[in-house]
Amino acid sequence: MAEREQPRSRTREGVVVSSAMDKTIVVSVSRRVRYPRYRKTITLNKKFLAHDENNSCSVGDRVLICESRPMSKRKRWRLRSILESAQKDIALAEELVALAVSEESSS
């Protein structure tokens, strides 16, 4: 009898919109679809609750989540990896603001 292969788990890429809960993040996943009647491209957003074991995510991070067993009433996804951290963007923005303020004061 042939061995059964495990089906591949579904993955989604999205942005963390909340990390206030313990070991849980809310990930917003956007997808673009064409509206059938008017042929206009629209963006649909869906929020997923995902398990973050180490509380390593922060708001604004781009993450990859994968489907898993149910962990609670609404949590059926888990964090696979952090693709891009938002902390770098915040640090860069703070540097640019400080640079702009110093240029204004010297003028």
N, C-alpha and C positions, 0 to 999 in steps of 0.2 A: 504494500500500500504506500502510495506516495505521500511524502510529508506535506502538510499544508503550510503555505507561506503566510506569514502575518501580513495583513493589508497595511500599506503605508499610511501613517497618520497624516492628517491634513495639517498644513502649516499656514499661518497668516503673518503678514508683516504690517506693523502699525506703530502708532505713537502713544506713549503712556500719557493719559490725561489725569490720573489720580493714583497716588500711592499712599493714601492716608490710612488704609487698613493694614493690619498685621499680616504679613506674608501673602498679600493679595494686591494686585495692580489692576487698573482698568485700562484697557487698550482700545483705542479707536482705530478701526480699520476702514480705509476708504477704497472704494472701487468705482470705476467709471463705466457707465453703461449707456447705450444708445436708446432713447425713448422710442418705442416702436412706431407710434403714429406720426410724430412730428420730426423724427430723425435727429433730435437734438441730443447731444452728449450731456449727461448729468452725472453728478458725483453723489454716491450713496455712502453714508457712514453707518457703521454698526459698532457697538461697544461690546467687548468681551471681558469677563472677569478671568484673570489668569493667576496661577499660583507662582509666587516668587519666594522660594525657600529661604534665601539669604537676605531679603529686603534690600537688594542691590540696585533696584531701579529708582529713578527719580522722574518727576514730571518733565516731559519733553524728550525723553529718550526714544530712539527708534529701536524696536525690539522685534524678535521673531518668536512667535508662540506656536505650540503644537497641541493637537487634540490629545486628551488623555481620559482616564476614567473619571467619573463624577466625584468631586471632592466636597461639594456642598450643593445646595439647591440650584445655584446659578453658575458655579465655578466648574468648568469642564475643560479648561485649557491650562497649560503650564508654560512657563518661560523657558525657551530653549537657549537664546543668546541675546546679548545686547549688541546691536549693530552699530549704533552711533550714540554717544553720550551727550546729553545736553549741557553738562557742566563746562565743556570746552567753549561752547557758544556763549554762555553767560560770562565766563572769564574774559573772552575776547571783547564782548560788548562793554564790560566795565572798563577795560583798557582804553577803548575808543572814546568813551565818555570822559575819562580822566584826561586824555590827550586833547580833546576838544575844549575842555574847561581851561586847561593850561594855556592853550593858544588864545582863548578869549581874554584871559587875564593879562597876557603879555602884550596884547594889541592896544 
